[in-house]
Amino acid sequence: MSHQNGLPGWLSGTNLDTTLAKIGILASLLLLGLRLLTAQVLLVVIPVATGVACVLYFGVHRRQTTAFEHPVLPGVVVDYLPAAVVVGMAALVGSVWAAGGRTPVSYLLIGAIGSAILAQSLLVEKTDLSPSLVVAQILVSAVMIRLSALFVTPGFVGVDVWTHIPDFVAGIVETGSLSAIADSKYIMAPFYHTIGAIGTLVFGSARMGVYLSIGLLVPLSALLVYVTTTQLLGARWALVATTLFAFSGQFIRWGIHIIPTSLGVVFFLGAVYCVTRLSVADDLWLFTLLVTVSLATVFTHQVSTAVLLVFLAIASVAFVSTRLFGATAGPSRRSVGGLVAVFLVTLVVTAVSWTATPWIGGESFLVQMAGILRGTLVGEAGFLNLAGGGGGSGGGGGGAESVSLLADILPFIEWFGFALLFAASIVGGLAMLRGDHPPALTATYILGASTMFVIIFGFSLFGVRAILPGRWMAFMYALLAIMAAVGLAHLSGTASKRVLVAVFVLLAVSYPMSMAVTQKATLDSPAFDDTNPRYAYTASEIAAVETISKVYTPEEAADIDTDHPYYTLFGRLGGYTGWTVAVDDTGPATDHPVIHREYQTTGPATVHLAGEPPQSVRSSTVDPGRICPASRNHVYANGDVTMCTISPITGGST
């Protein structure tokens, strides 16, 4: 009998959930070994979160469950929490307006607001819990967090948005047709730009039109997470799932960087609701809604379409398999047939649309994307090919030791919220295998989240980034948030009161704050501005691009080099084709006109050190003399931005 005490005996068992929990513990220990091969922070965060979740799940099922009352806050505290949220939102708007942008105080307030809402969801007596009141707090705070950042930021936040709104949306309004996007891949996916154009006609400007249409729709779509979770759990846990998603860094990201991906997330949430509901119902309006949001996604954004197709494919296989193998709680034949039909229609429409979509060089998007993927898999993919992957410290610029220490710690701070969400979702996935949820839905959620996880993190581990895995994260977060709510609900009935209080308090206090300060949630004004670059611009930086493009037109000089990300603004707003400036010990290693801005001496702007190949360096101490030396003509300056060129006569000095 000694063999039963070894590893095979430990892994043996009749319950799939506990067996997978044991495997998860072993896998997390093995994955930690990859940390010895690379400094990638996710190779610590993911194994640790997995191991903790599996140990917690396995541990609560080894103890004798004892009934106890749900932990609650004192009544006097509960009474003041809604008022605290309202005061916090008012303080947030006031602080952002007074400072002219978001500051560390703003992020502390966002974290406090999220903690107060989570506390109401997790630690309030059931009889005192008002779902409608908490939902209102979630939605209003979600809108305030995003719009307060957008309206005080000159121009727009992000990179791609500078093409989508001032070029495409405004162009559609000016021409009264889709000719503004005729040469882009969005000619076959014009839904975002059409909505933005309608908003422009209503509100008078492209910026306000997009902000007050899609910009409002994105945070309000968190309500779809609530109604979806109510199909699985009670109101308390639906509130938890909604809060986790509304305050997640990736969802905040697409609420301030408003591009077609943002609208794609909204439609995906609608599809998740329809699939969830179809596991227990087969109403005709569900099929109508599902095919509507699916086709709307196809005509909005290509990456969002790929995400949706993966989800619908997994759901179709899960529903068909459950039906064929005769599960007692399986979906109806009508639900299965309708879901498969919607998937096939979406797939066919996608193939036709992508074939007709023009892209680089005039070839179809489908053909070129297949070629890019094939080239990546054959020529570039490799184990631990992590250059440019997410989760690193973001590079360094030769700063002081304290800056280096912050760069080492910062990724763990930013990914801590994800670790909590991921761990709770693992507990939820294991609980769904044991629980009373429909088997088809259990398989859909677990396989859907797992597949997206592999695409996001697994593909990146091998250097496969052609499908933009970072864009998939917000979609995965929706599934993780719902599964996390299932996990927390499961713990509330199985874990000891001491463990439960520790989990709830840790989640309520740490999750909103960690998510609020992530790089992607703070593109407009990084919480850690010594390490993370700012993807928004001052009024003088925008004015410089507008002025230079008029007096020194792209026709005269197609290339203008400056730091990253500032060069992207010259490309999208000014029409230039420049790149990140390369410098050596004497100055710019290029004959192109170059741009210096004050941010290069205060923020982590990226430049290249000349060489073969050029080395990318992120630094806040770039000497202005290395960008615009005295030997060059200084042809433009507005106090924050300077443009310098080589004299056509002297080759240098004026």
C-alpha positions in Angstrom: 0.0 0.0 0.0 3.0 2.3 0.1 2.5 3.3 -3.4 -0.6 5.2 -2.4 1.4 7.5 -0.3 3.5 8.6 -3.3 2.7 11.1 -6.1 0.4 8.7 -8.0 -1.6 8.1 -4.9 -1.8 11.8 -4.1 -3.1 12.6 -7.6 -5.6 9.8 -7.7 -9.2 10.7 -6.7 -12.7 10.5 -7.9 -13.3 14.3 -8.2 -12.0 16.1 -11.2 -11.8 19.4 -9.4 -9.5 18.3 -6.6 -7.4 16.3 -9.0 -6.9 19.4 -11.1 -6.1 21.4 -8.0 -3.3 18.9 -7.2 -2.0 19.1 -10.7 -2.1 22.9 -10.5 0.0 22.9 -7.4 2.7 20.8 -9.1 2.5 22.8 -12.3 3.0 26.1 -10.4 6.1 24.8 -8.8 7.5 23.6 -12.1 6.7 26.9 -13.8 8.6 28.9 -11.2 11.7 27.2 -12.5 11.4 29.3 -15.7 12.2 32.3 -13.7 15.8 31.1 -13.6 15.9 31.6 -17.4 14.3 35.0 -17.7 13.4 38.0 -15.6 9.8 38.1 -16.9 7.6 39.0 -13.9 4.7 37.0 -15.2 6.7 33.8 -14.7 6.4 34.6 -11.0 3.0 36.1 -10.8 1.1 33.4 -12.7 2.6 30.3 -11.0 2.3 31.9 -7.5 -1.4 32.9 -8.2 -2.1 29.4 -9.6 -0.4 27.6 -6.7 -2.2 29.8 -4.0 -5.6 29.3 -5.7 -5.1 25.5 -5.9 -3.8 25.2 -2.4 -6.7 27.2 -1.1 -9.3 25.2 -3.0 -7.8 21.9 -2.1 -7.4 23.0 1.5 -11.0 24.0 2.0 -12.2 20.6 0.7 -10.0 18.7 3.2 -11.6 20.3 6.2 -15.0 19.5 7.7 -17.3 22.3 6.7 -18.9 24.1 9.6 -21.8 26.4 9.1 -21.2 30.0 10.1 -22.7 33.4 9.4 -21.4 35.4 6.4 -18.9 37.9 7.7 -20.3 41.4 7.7 -19.2 44.9 8.6 -20.8 46.8 11.5 -24.0 48.5 10.7 -22.7 52.0 11.3 -20.0 51.4 8.7 -22.4 50.0 6.2 -24.7 53.0 6.4 -21.9 55.4 5.5 -20.3 53.4 2.6 -22.6 54.7 -0.2 -22.1 58.3 1.0 -18.3 57.6 1.1 -18.5 56.6 -2.6 -20.3 59.7 -3.6 -17.9 61.9 -1.7 -15.0 60.0 -3.2 -16.3 60.6 -6.8 -16.8 64.3 -6.1 -13.3 64.5 -4.7 -11.9 62.6 -7.7 -13.5 65.0 -10.2 -12.4 68.0 -8.2 -8.8 66.8 -7.8 -8.5 66.0 -11.5 -10.0 69.3 -12.5 -7.8 71.3 -10.1 -4.6 69.5 -11.1 -5.4 69.6 -14.8 -4.9 65.8 -15.0 -4.9 62.7 -12.9 -2.3 62.6 -10.0 -1.3 60.1 -7.3 -4.2 61.5 -5.2 -6.6 60.6 -8.0 -5.4 57.0 -8.0 -5.8 56.8 -4.2 -9.3 58.0 -4.6 -10.1 55.5 -7.4 -8.7 52.7 -5.2 -10.8 53.9 -2.2 -14.0 54.1 -4.3 -13.4 50.6 -5.6 -12.7 49.3 -2.1 -15.9 50.9 -0.7 -18.0 49.3 -3.5 -16.4 45.9 -3.1 -16.9 46.1 0.7 -20.6 46.7 0.1 -20.8 43.7 -2.2 -18.8 41.3 0.0 -19.3 42.4 3.6 -22.8 43.7 3.9 -25.7 41.7 5.4 -27.9 40.2 2.7 -31.0 42.0 4.1 -29.2 45.3 4.0 -27.7 44.9 0.5 -29.3 47.0 -2.2 -28.2 45.6 -5.6 -29.7 48.6 -7.5 -27.8 51.1 -5.3 -24.5 49.3 -5.7 -25.0 48.9 -9.4 -25.6 52.6 -9.7 -22.4 53.3 -7.8 -20.4 51.0 -10.0 -21.7 52.5 -13.3 -21.5 56.2 -12.2 -17.9 55.7 -10.8 -16.9 53.8 -13.9 -18.1 56.8 -16.0 -16.5 59.4 -13.8 -13.1 57.6 -13.7 -12.9 57.6 -17.5 -14.5 60.9 -18.5 -12.7 62.9 -15.8 -9.4 61.8 -17.4 -10.6 62.3 -21.0 -12.0 65.8 -20.6 -8.9 67.4 -18.9 -6.5 65.8 -21.3 -5.7 68.0 -24.4 -6.4 66.0 -27.6 -6.7 62.3 -27.0 -5.2 59.5 -25.0 -3.3 56.7 -26.7 -1.8 56.2 -30.1 -4.3 54.8 -32.6 -7.1 57.2 -31.5 -5.2 60.0 -33.3 -6.1 58.3 -36.6 -9.5 57.1 -35.8 -11.1 60.4 -34.5 -9.4 63.4 -36.1 -8.8 61.6 -39.4 -11.5 58.9 -40.0 -14.4 60.1 -37.9 -14.0 63.8 -38.8 -13.3 62.9 -42.4 -16.6 61.0 -42.7 -18.5 64.0 -41.3 -16.7 66.4 -43.7 -17.2 64.3 -46.8 -20.6 62.9 -45.9 -19.4 59.5 -47.0 -17.1 56.6 -46.0 -14.4 57.9 -48.5 -12.2 58.9 -45.5 -11.7 55.3 -44.7 -11.8 53.9 -48.2 -8.1 53.0 -48.3 -8.0 51.5 -44.8 -9.0 48.1 -43.4 -11.9 49.8 -41.7 -13.8 50.3 -45.0 -15.3 46.8 -44.2 -15.5 47.6 -40.5 -17.0 51.1 -40.3 -19.4 50.7 -37.4 -17.2 52.5 -34.8 -16.5 55.4 -37.1 -20.2 55.7 -38.2 -21.3 55.9 -34.5 -18.6 58.5 -33.9 -19.7 60.5 -37.0 -23.3 60.5 -35.7 -22.1 61.7 -32.3 -20.1 64.4 -34.1 -23.2 65.7 -35.8 -25.1 65.7 -32.5 -22.5 67.3 -30.3 -20.6 69.5 -32.8 -17.1 68.0 -32.7 -15.5 64.6 -33.3 -13.9 64.6 -29.9 -17.1 65.3 -28.0 -19.1 63.1 -30.3 -17.0 60.0 -29.7 -16.6 60.7 -25.9 -20.3 61.2 -25.3 -21.4 58.2 -27.4 -18.8 55.3 -27.4 -17.0 56.9 -24.4 -20.2 56.6 -22.3 -21.2 53.2 -23.7 -18.0 51.4 -22.8 -18.2 52.0 -19.0 -21.9 51.5 -18.9 -21.5 48.1 -20.6 -20.3 46.7 -17.3 -24.0 46.3 -16.6 -23.8 43.3 -19.0 -21.5 41.6 -16.6 -24.0 42.0 -13.9 -27.0 40.6 -15.8 -24.8 37.7 -17.1 -23.6 36.7 -13.6 -27.1 36.7 -12.3 -27.8 33.8 -14.6 -25.3 31.8 -12.4 -25.3 33.4 -9.0 -27.2 35.6 -6.6 -27.1 39.4 -6.7 -24.2 39.7 -4.2 -21.8 37.8 -6.4 -23.1 39.5 -9.6 -22.1 42.8 -7.9 -18.7 41.4 -7.1 -18.1 40.3 -10.7 -19.3 43.7 -12.1 -17.0 45.6 -9.7 -14.0 43.4 -10.5 -14.5 44.0 -14.2 -15.4 47.7 -14.0 -12.2 48.5 -12.0 -9.9 46.2 -14.0 -7.0 48.0 -15.6 -7.7 46.6 -19.1 -11.3 47.7 -19.0 -10.3 51.2 -17.8 -7.7 51.2 -20.7 -10.4 50.9 -23.4 -12.5 53.5 -21.7 -9.8 56.2 -22.1 -8.1 54.9 -25.3 -11.4 54.9 -27.2 -10.8 53.0 -30.5 -12.7 50.1 -32.3 -11.4 47.7 -29.7 -13.4 49.6 -27.1 -16.6 48.9 -29.0 -15.6 45.4 -29.6 -15.4 44.7 -25.9 -19.0 46.0 -25.5 -20.3 43.6 -28.2 -18.3 40.7 -26.7 -20.0 41.3 -23.3 -23.3 41.1 -25.1 -22.3 37.8 -26.7 -21.2 36.3 -23.4 -24.6 37.2 -21.9 -26.4 35.5 -24.8 -24.3 32.3 -24.6 -24.8 32.2 -20.9 -28.5 32.6 -21.1 -28.8 30.0 -23.9 -27.5 27.3 -21.6 -30.8 27.5 -19.7 -33.2 29.1 -22.2 -33.9 29.0 -26.0 -35.9 32.2 -26.6 -35.9 33.5 -30.1 -34.8 37.0 -29.0 -31.6 35.5 -27.7 -30.6 34.2 -31.1 -31.5 37.5 -32.6 -29.4 39.4 -30.1 -26.5 37.1 -30.5 -26.3 37.3 -34.2 -26.7 41.1 -34.0 -23.8 41.6 -31.7 -21.7 39.0 -33.6 -22.2 40.7 -36.9 -21.7 44.1 -35.3 -18.4 42.9 -34.1 -17.3 41.8 -37.6 -18.1 45.2 -38.9 -16.3 47.0 -36.1 -12.9 45.5 -35.5 -10.8 42.6 -36.8 -9.1 41.6 -33.5 -12.4 41.7 -31.6 -13.9 39.5 -34.3 -11.1 36.9 -33.8 -11.7 36.9 -30.1 -15.5 36.5 -30.6 -15.0 33.6 -33.1 -12.8 31.8 -30.7 -15.4 32.2 -27.9 -18.3 31.1 -30.2 -16.3 28.1 -31.5 -15.6 26.9 -28.0 -19.2 27.5 -26.9 -20.5 25.6 -29.9 -18.3 22.6 -29.3 -19.2 22.6 -25.6 -22.9 22.8 -26.3 -22.8 20.1 -29.0 -20.7 17.8 -26.9 -22.9 18.2 -23.9 -26.0 17.5 -26.0 -24.5 14.4 -27.7 -23.2 12.8 -24.5 -26.6 13.2 -22.9 -25.9 15.4 -19.9 -29.0 15.7 -17.8 -28.6 19.5 -17.5 -27.6 19.9 -21.1 -29.0 22.8 -23.3 -32.0 22.3 -25.5 -31.7 21.1 -29.1 -32.9 24.5 -30.2 -30.2 26.3 -28.2 -27.5 24.1 -29.6 -28.6 24.4 -33.2 -29.1 28.2 -32.9 -25.7 28.7 -31.3 -23.9 26.7 -34.0 -25.8 28.5 -36.7 -24.8 31.9 -35.3 -21.2 30.8 -35.2 -21.2 29.5 -38.8 -22.9 32.7 -40.0 -20.4 34.8 -38.2 -17.5 32.7 -39.5 -18.7 33.0 -43.2 -19.4 36.7 -42.9 -15.9 37.2 -41.4 -14.2 35.3 -44.1 -16.0 37.3 -46.9 -15.4 40.6 -45.1 -11.7 40.0 -44.5 -11.2 38.8 -48.1 -12.7 42.0 -49.3 -10.8 44.2 -46.8 -7.9 46.1 -48.3 -4.7 46.3 -46.3 -1.0 47.0 -46.9 -0.1 47.0 -50.6 -3.7 46.5 -51.7 -3.8 42.8 -50.8 -6.7 41.5 -48.8 -6.5 41.5 -45.0 -7.1 37.7 -44.8 -4.3 36.8 -47.1 -1.8 39.2 -45.6 -2.7 38.2 -42.0 -2.2 34.5 -42.9 1.2 35.3 -44.4 2.2 37.3 -41.3 1.2 34.5 -39.0 3.0 31.9 -41.1 6.1 34.1 -41.2 6.1 34.6 -37.5 5.6 30.9 -36.7 8.4 29.8 -39.1 10.9 32.6 -38.8 10.5 34.4 -35.5 8.9 32.2 -32.9 11.1 30.8 -30.2 10.9 29.7 -26.6 11.2 32.6 -24.2 11.4 35.1 -27.1 10.0 37.8 -24.8 11.3 41.0 -26.4 8.5 43.5 -26.4 6.3 41.3 -24.3 4.1 42.6 -21.5 4.9 42.5 -18.0 8.5 43.6 -17.9 9.8 46.6 -16.3 9.7 48.5 -19.5 13.4 49.1 -20.0 15.8 51.4 -18.3 17.8 54.4 -19.1 20.8 54.2 -16.8 19.1 55.9 -13.8 20.0 55.9 -10.1 19.9 52.8 -8.0 16.6 53.8 -6.4 15.0 54.1 -9.8 16.4 50.6 -10.7 14.8 49.2 -7.5 11.5 50.8 -8.4 11.7 49.3 -11.9 12.2 45.9 -10.3 9.3 46.2 -7.9 6.8 48.1 -10.1 5.8 45.2 -12.3 4.7 43.2 -9.2 2.6 46.1 -7.9 1.0 46.5 -11.3 0.3 42.8 -11.7 -0.9 42.1 -8.2 -4.5 43.0 -9.1 -4.3 40.5 -12.0 -2.9 37.9 -9.6 -5.9 38.3 -7.3 -8.4 38.1 -10.2 -6.6 35.1 -11.7 -6.4 33.2 -8.5 -10.1 33.8 -7.7 -11.0 32.7 -11.2 -9.1 29.5 -10.8 -11.0 28.7 -7.6 -14.1 29.5 -9.6 -13.3 27.3 -12.5 -12.6 24.4 -10.1 -15.8 25.1 -8.3 -17.8 25.1 -11.5 -16.6 21.5 -12.2 -18.1 20.5 -8.9 -21.1 22.7 -8.7 -24.6 22.8 -10.1 -23.9 25.0 -13.1 -24.8 23.7 -16.6 -22.0 21.5 -17.9 -22.0 23.2 -21.3 -21.6 26.6 -19.7 -18.9 25.3 -17.4 -16.9 24.0 -20.3 -17.5 27.2 -22.3 -16.2 29.5 -19.5 -13.2 27.3 -18.5 -12.1 26.5 -22.1 -12.8 30.0 -23.3 -10.7 31.7 -20.5 -8.0 29.0 -20.9 -7.7 29.5 -24.6 -7.5 33.3 -24.3 -4.9 32.8 -21.6 -2.8 30.7 -23.8 -3.1 33.1 -26.7 -2.2 36.1 -24.5 0.6 34.6 -22.4 1.5 31.4 -24.1 1.9 32.8 -27.6 3.9 35.7 -26.2 6.2 33.2 -24.4 7.2 32.1 -27.9 7.3 35.5 -29.5 4.1 35.2 -31.4 2.5 38.6 -31.2 1.1 39.1 -34.7 -2.4 38.6 -33.4 -1.9 41.4 -30.9 -2.4 39.3 -27.8 -2.4 42.3 -25.5 -5.7 43.4 -27.1 -7.3 40.1 -25.9 -6.9 40.8 -22.2 -10.0 42.9 -21.6 -12.1 40.2 -23.2 -10.5 37.5 -21.0 -11.0 39.7 -17.9 -14.8 39.5 -18.5 -14.7 35.7 -18.2 -12.2 35.8 -15.3 -14.4 38.3 -13.4 -17.5 36.1 -13.6 -15.5 32.9 -12.7 -13.9 34.8 -9.8 -17.3 35.6 -8.5 -18.1 31.9 -8.7 -14.9 31.1 -6.8 -15.7 33.7 -4.0 -19.2 32.4 -3.7 -17.8 28.9 -3.4 -15.4 29.9 -0.7 -18.2 31.6 1.3 -19.8 28.2 1.8 -16.7 26.1 2.3 -13.8 28.1 3.8 -13.4 28.9 7.5 -14.6 32.3 8.6 -11.0 33.4 9.3 -9.8 32.5 5.8 -12.9 34.1 4.2 -12.4 37.4 6.0 -8.7 37.4 5.0 -9.6 36.8 1.3 -12.4 39.4 1.3 -10.4 42.1 3.0 -7.3 41.5 0.8 -9.4 41.6 -2.3 -11.4 44.7 -1.3 -8.4 46.7 -0.2 -5.8 45.6 -2.8 -7.5 44.9 -6.0 -8.9 48.3 -6.9 -5.8 50.1 -6.0 -3.5 47.8 -7.9 -5.6 47.9 -11.0 -5.9 51.7 -10.8 -2.2 52.3 -11.1 -1.4 49.8 -13.9 0.4 51.2 -16.9 -2.6 50.5 -19.3 -5.1 52.2 -16.9 -3.0 55.3 -16.6 -2.0 56.0 -20.2 -2.9 59.7 -19.8 -0.9 60.3 -16.6 1.1 57.3 -15.3 1.0 56.7 -11.6 4.7 55.8 -11.8 5.8 58.5 -14.2 9.5 57.8 -13.7 9.0 54.3 -15.3 5.9 54.3 -17.5 5.7 56.7 -20.4 2.8 59.1 -20.9 0.6 58.4 -24.0 -1.0 61.8 -23.9 0.3 65.2 -24.8 0.3 68.7 -23.6 -1.4 71.5 -25.5 2.0 72.9 -26.6 3.2 69.5 -27.8 0.0 69.2 -29.9 0.3 72.7 -31.1 3.9 72.1 -32.2 2.8 69.2 -34.5 0.0 71.3 -36.0 2.3 74.3 -36.6 5.2 72.3 -38.0 3.0 70.4 -40.4 1.8 73.7 -41.8 5.1 75.6 -42.2 7.3 72.5 -42.8 4.9 70.3 -44.6 5.3 66.5 -45.1 5.8 67.2 -48.8 9.0 69.1 -48.0 10.3 66.6 -45.5 8.5 63.3 -45.1 10.6 62.1 -42.2 10.8 63.7 -38.7 12.4 61.8 -35.9 11.8 62.2 -32.2 11.2 60.1 -29.1 8.7 57.4 -28.7 5.7 57.8 -28.4 5.9 61.5 -29.6 6.9 60.4 -33.1 3.6 58.6 -33.5 1.8 61.9 -33.1 3.8 63.4 -35.9 2.8 60.4 -38.0 -0.9 60.3 -37.3 -1.7 64.0 -36.8 1.1 65.6 -38.9 1.3 63.1 -41.7 5.0 62.4 -41.4 6.8 59.0 -41.6 9.5 59.5 -39.0 10.7 57.1 -36.4 12.4 57.0 -33.0 15.4 59.3 -33.1 18.8 57.6 -33.0 21.6 59.5 -31.2 25.3 59.0 -30.6 27.8 60.9 -28.5 27.8 64.0 -30.8 24.0 64.3 -31.5 21.4 62.8 -33.8 22.7 60.0 -36.0 20.4 61.0 -38.8 20.0 63.8 -41.4 16.3 64.0 -40.8 14.8 66.9 -38.9 14.6 66.0 -35.3 12.3 67.1 -32.4 13.3 67.8 -28.8 10.6 68.2 -26.1 10.9 68.9 -22.4 9.4 65.5 -21.6 12.6 63.9 -22.7 14.3 65.4 -19.7 11.5 64.7 -17.2 9.7 61.5 -18.3 10.7 58.1 -19.6 10.8 58.9 -23.3 12.4 56.2 -25.6 15.2 57.0 -27.9 17.7 54.8 -29.8 21.4 54.6 -29.3 23.1 54.5 -32.7 24.6 51.1 -33.6 24.0 47.9 -35.5 21.3 47.2 -34.5 20.2 50.4 -32.7 19.6 49.9 -29.0 16.3 51.2 -27.5 16.7 53.1 -24.3 14.0 54.6 -22.1 15.3 57.5 -20.1 14.2 60.7 -18.4 17.6 62.3 -18.6 18.1 62.8 -22.4 20.4 65.8 -22.8 18.8 68.3 -25.1 22.1 68.8 -26.8 22.1 65.2 -28.0 18.8 65.8 -29.8 19.1 69.4 -31.0 22.8 70.3 -30.7 24.1 73.9 -31.4 25.5 72.7 -34.7 21.9 72.3 -36.1 19.5 74.9 -37.2 16.8 75.5 -34.6 13.9 76.4 -36.8 11.0 76.1 -34.4 10.5 76.4 -30.7 7.5 77.1 -28.5 9.0 76.7 -25.0 8.3 72.9 -24.7 9.1 71.7 -28.2 12.1 72.5 -30.4 12.7 71.4 -34.0 16.2 71.4 -35.6 17.5 70.6 -39.0 20.7 70.3 -40.9 21.6 73.3 -42.9 21.5 72.5 -46.7 24.5 74.8 -47.1 26.8 74.1 -44.2 25.5 70.6 -43.3 25.3 71.7 -39.7 25.6 75.2 -38.3 23.5 78.1 -39.4 
